[in-house]
């Protein structure tokens, strides 16, 4: 979710109405990389194109992105009480506290699963574990009706390295059947950056557009 796409000069240009909540917990113009989980690896993600698509479609005049992902983490590292979970909750609450009176959490974007795709037990229980986590997260954020968009893992990921990839993708695809107000964004046809693991920059920008269209289904 953090994104590892190569950053171009265009990616460093602000988009009118699109903001990001910084590491220092202040609102700034959203320029890539908006994540800061691993400074030596961060790059283009799908957040900016997600927001830009909604701005272009006049869904909103201002959109704030609250980055909280941590690359390479597994789902069990996001259970309530874990460091990543606590950080995400704290960042959302801080972001809303610094926003206007009409601001509210309008959605949760989730893209994760490679770290669970090399263990059969974690793969076949992914959907159940995700449902419990996201229910707790919505409750802790006071946003039980906030839509959730989950995305398909890259089809280019090698199964020799991630033997349970298809199972995790199947779990992700059926989350909307089990988690209220959730939807799925396909990554079909998107390319990797040459490492058979991370999406390239054009793919991430298209993926962000697909996330936006999925979110609009609500």
Secondary structure, DSSP 8 states (H G I E B T S, - for coil): ----B---TGGGS--TTEEEE-TTS-EEE--S----SSTTT--B-SHHHHHHHHHHTTS-S-EEE-----TT--GGGGSTTSHHHHHHHHHHHHHHHTS-TT----EEEE---GGGTT-HHHHHTHHHHHHHHHHHHHHHTT-TT-EEEEE---TTS-TTT-TTHHHHHHHHHTGGGTSTTEEEE--TT--BSSSSSSB-HHHHHHHHHHHHHHHHT-
